Amino acid sequence: MSKRIVILNGSPRMKGNTAGLVEAFKQGAEKAGHTVEVFNLQRMDIHPCLGCLGGGCDSQNPCVQKDDMVKIYPYYETADVLVLASPMYYWS
């Protein structure tokens, strides 16, 4: 059964090791018949949560911040698998 996969790449380097691993994972998943959507967070305008309790619980009450998260939400809501990709610097 095909899965919907969302990958959030948090690395600041577009051609770094994390990006290479993301691409390899994506190719393997697509070859296996899954649908993959990759978001390179370093190229997006995403603000941190303000903890204002002003929204974000559902589509009827969206987050008060208007940033690029609105591009991710539709894929996140329907995803079967969420992959978080982040670099590890200096083995820490």
N, C-alpha and C positions, 0 to 999 in steps of 0.2 A: 504494500500500500504506500502510495506516494505521500511524502511529508512536505509541509511548508516550513522552510528553515529561514530564520533571520539571523544574520551575523552582524554584530556591532563591533567594528574595528576601532579600538581606542588608541592605536599607535599614532604618534605624530609624524612618523616617517612613511611616506607613500610607497617606498621601494625597499623597506626594511624586512627583517626576518618575519615579523608578525604578518605583514602584508603577503609574504610568500606562503606562509602557512594557511592564511585565509584563502588564498587563491587555490592552493592544492586541495583544501577541504571542499571548497565550492565545486571544483571540477569533479572530484570524486562523488560528491552528493548528486550533482546533476547527471553524471554518468549512470548512477544507480536509479535515476528516475525521479529524483526529488526536485522541488522548486526552491531556488535559493535567491534571497535578496540581501545584498551587502550594503551597509551604511558605513562610510568612512567618517567617523565623528569629528576628526580634525578639520574637515572641510565644511562642517556644519556650524550654524550659529545656535548653540544650545546653552541655555542659562541654567544655573543651579536652582533647585527648589528653594523657595522663600519660606516655606512652612506657614504660609498665610492662611491656609484652609479656605482659600477663595475659589476652589474648584479642582478639577482634575479627577474626580471620582468616576465620572461616566461621560458619555457623549452629550448628554443633556446639560452637563455642568462642566465645561472644559476648563483647563488650566488658564489662569489669568494672564500668564506670560505668552506672548505671541512669538514663538521662535520655531526653529526647524524640527522640533519634536512632532509637530503636526504631520510631517512627512513619514515619520516612523510609526506612529500610533496605529494606523490601519493595518500595517503588516504585523506588528507586534500582537495585536488583538486576535489575529487569525492564525498565528504561528503555532506549529506543533512542537518546534524545537527552537530555542534561543541559544546562540553561541556568542559568548563574550570573549573577544580577543584583545589581549593587552600585552605589551612588552614587559620583559623582566630585565631590568638593568642591574649590572654588577651582581647578579645572582642573589638579589635580596628580595 
